[in-house]
Each structure stands twice: as structure tokens, then as C-alpha cells.
Amino acid sequence: MKSILDFADQNYLEAWFPRGLIVNGTDILSVSTSAEGLCPLRVIWEKGKIIRIKPIDNTNNLPTKLVLPRLVEPHSHIDKAFTWSAFPNLKGTYAESLESNLAEHKTRTPQVVRYRAEKALFLALKNGLRAIRSHVDAFGPSGGESLQTLFDLRSEWKTLIDLQCIALVPLEYWDTTEGRLLAGRVAAEGGLLGGVLLSEFKDEKSYSSLSKLLILANQLDCGIDLHIDETDKFPAAGLKQLIRALDHLQIKIPITCSHLSSMSLLPQSELARLAEAISSYEINVIALPLTNSWLLGRQLNETSIIRPLAPIKQLQKAGVTVAIGGDNIQDPWFPLGGLDPISLMAFSMPLTQLAPWHRLGLSPFTTSAANVLKLDWDGTIQVGSPADFIVLDASNWVEALSIIPSREVLIEGNLLDKTMLPNRTTLKDLY
């Protein structure tokens, strides 16, 4: 059996591909498909682009690899990554997470943030990610420097990873002189505006701050990604504030709701009504099952039977684009995580009851995630798309997700190696 190195040298791969990601190719309609929705294909590329897709008909010599497109992390916090050991949250509560995060924030310097973020990008690249959206704590003494550090890294790593930056500040900050200046800077850099809208923010002051943020972002033609309803109380109160504001404003910018955890606690009729409203306003949703399952619904000395999580299937049924993200990376909010999209799929499977052999079970990690980030390539495999792959040492989904397999990453048909890393990186020795 030829190795991945042989295939890369000869500009083709023979492997199992998810049938739901194959858009076109020679005789693809007639290709056999496994019970897990995988089909054996030979994919051929030239100059970094796919030029032909053919079925493998020889049942006596089926592939031993499973291939996915390079994937997308739609929600992360790489500015605070790897801080758990110094600022742990041993109780696992939301309140202690916030307390530890604020303590850590006081210690930040551009050098520290750069090292963390670059280590995160390095791991993401090796694990098969091609794009990351990261929220950045942009408030306080070190906020501006942290944001600039990530803008700098975005430029340095742009040929390998598309890094999107969201300025995360208190909601009311956007209505200050400093906040409006920051918003203009973020918009000029192609970033997004962010903030936290918790369910308990039900007063008119919070509604006013949210409305002013929407108006400001609309004027700047700058997208918004909100942390919203990350709680197990007051179901969807933050979302209701957002829908109320949109009902009274003419907003044309892209809006993303990250978390929406408490929405799942609503009665089904009200949940369905709000899901339709989200769809009508073309709001995207990013579900974050790992951090939510860790922090929310905790009961002292009891195992909680309530684990709030965005109602993914109900939202999909209403036509909402839903992506799934890993969120935190070994920080006070979640002690695990390593920007590994295959691990994220495996962890999410029992929490969300989504399976990758179903189209709507795979799309939150592939096409939907790419669409939320508005990437040029949606991650489908077709003639003309990039030869950007994660090649897994597995022949089916169960093998791929039960024990995270070894992998190779191809970028434009070339095997990833340390010579591709930016010249300034200090992490080449880790490769």
C-alpha cells in the first residue's frame, strides 16, 4: 500500500471521502457509498487545484485512508490559550472562570499574547485547520496591544491560516469615544465587533447598548459576533433582546450568535418561534458544546441532568446555519482543548447527538463553519477546489473518532512541513 508521501509526490490520493462533500466528478453518481456515507475515490490535482475526481471500482483494493478538507475553527480565544496551569478554575464554575480570567488579564503583555497565539496557530495548522475565528479581550490596559498582536499574526500566517479577529469588550464600551475609535480601527482591519449579552441583561440599559452597537457596526459595515445566553438561567433572554432590536432597526451586516445555550430550555413552541426569527434575520449560530457542558448546569455535590446547549437540530430545521466550535483552549473557562478539529468532532458527538455520516451532522464542522466565516472555499470537494486535505489513518468514521488517528496535512497538494512556517515564528523546533 502506497504511503501518503507517494500519493503527494504523484499528485493524487486514493481514499474514503464523505459523499456529502463531493460536488462533482466523473461518474460520481454511480460510486458505491458505505453505510457511514463514505465513498472510495481517486482525487487528482495539478498546481494545487483538483482537476479530476474518479470512483474506485476495485473492491479488492479499497483505500485505508479517510480524507477531509482542511477544516475551520469558528470560535476560539487564542489570546488566553494555555493559561489554565497559572490561572485554574478548579471548581469549574462560570463565576470562578470569570474571576481567574480577569486576574490573568492583568498579567498580559504583547510578548506573552504573541507566544500563546502563535503556539495555538501552530497546533491548529498541524491538526488540519485552515481558518480560525478568535475573540480577543480588547478592553483594559493591554487590550489594544493584544488586538494588534493578533492582527500582526494574521498577516504573518495568512498563507497558511485565515485568522479572523473579534474585539471582545463590554457591550456598553462601544458607545464611548474610545469604543467608537476602536470600532473604526477593527472595521478598517477587516475584523468584527463583539461583546457579551447574558440572559440576565434584561434591562433597558442593556437593550440600548445592544442597539447602539448594531447601529455603529452597520454604519461601519462591520460584522458582529456576540457571546449570547451562555447560561442556564433566564432562557434566551439575551436573544429576545437582539430580535427586539432587529425588529426596530434596519441592519444589513452579518450577525453571529455564539453559545445560545439557554435557548434549549425554552418550551418547544417558543423555541421554534425564535428559531424562525433567527432564520428570517439570517443570523448565524455557533454552538460550543464543550465549554457549555463543562460550565453550565452545575449543582453542588450532584450530577446535573440539565446541560444547556444551543438547540442545533431545531435551528437547522428552521434553516439557520449552525457551526460547532471548540471555544476555549486550556484556559480558566475549559481545561482541555487543543485546536484539533477531529477531537472536537469526537467530543461533540455524544453531547450533541450529531453523527458525521449524516449531512447535518457533518456540516457544522465543514460547510456551515466555512459559511459562517464567509470563506472563499466552502470545504466541498470538487474540480477547481484547493487540494487542501486532512489525511487520516482510518478507513471509516468509527476508526477516525474512537482513537484520534495519526494524520498528514496537505496544502495545495504539498505536505505540510516546517519550511512553510512564517520566518518569525519561534516554534519551528516544536515541529
HELIX and SHEET records of a PDB file:
HELIX    1   1 ILE A    4  ASP A    9  1                                   6    
HELIX    2   2 ARG A   19  LEU A   21  5                                   3    
HELIX    3   3 ILE A   28  SER A   30  5                                   3    
HELIX    4   4 TYR A   94  HIS A  105  1                                  12    
HELIX    5   5 PRO A  110  ASN A  127  1                                  18    
HELIX    6   6 GLY A  143  GLU A  156  1                                  14    
HELIX    7   7 LEU A  171  ASP A  175  5                                   5    
HELIX    8   8 THR A  177  ALA A  188  1                                  12    
HELIX    9   9 GLU A  204  LEU A  220  1                                  17    
HELIX   10  10 ALA A  237  HIS A  248  1                                  12    
HELIX   11  11 SER A  261  LEU A  265  5                                   5    
HELIX   12  12 GLN A  268  SER A  280  1                                  13    
HELIX   13  13 PRO A  289  LEU A  295  1                                   7    
HELIX   14  14 ILE A  312  LYS A  317  1                                   6    
HELIX   15  15 PRO A  341  THR A  352  1                                  12    
HELIX   16  16 ARG A  359  LEU A  362  1                                   4    
HELIX   17  17 SER A  363  PHE A  365  5                                   3    
HELIX   18  18 THR A  367  VAL A  372  1                                   6    
HELIX   19  19 TRP A  397  SER A  402  1                                   6    
HELIX   20  20 LYS A  418  MET A  420  5                                   3    
HELIX   21  21 LYS A  428  LEU A  430  5                                   3    
SHEET    1   A 3 TYR A  12  PRO A  18  0                                        
SHEET    2   A 3 LEU A  38  GLU A  46 -1                                        
SHEET    3   A 3 LYS A  49  PRO A  55 -1                                        
SHEET    1   B 4 LEU A  66  PRO A  69  0                                        
SHEET    2   B 4 PHE A 389  LEU A 392 -1                                        
SHEET    3   B 4 ARG A 407  ILE A 411 -1                                        
SHEET    4   B 4 ASN A 414  LEU A 415 -1                                        
SHEET    1   C 8 LEU A  71  SER A  76  0                                        
SHEET    2   C 8 LEU A 129  ASP A 137  1                                        
SHEET    3   C 8 ASP A 162  LEU A 168  1                                        
SHEET    4   C 8 LEU A 192  LEU A 197  1                                        
SHEET    5   C 8 ILE A 224  ILE A 228  1                                        
SHEET    6   C 8 ILE A 255  HIS A 259  1                                        
SHEET    7   C 8 ASN A 284  ALA A 287  1                                        
SHEET    8   C 8 VAL A 322  ILE A 324  1                                        
END                                                                             
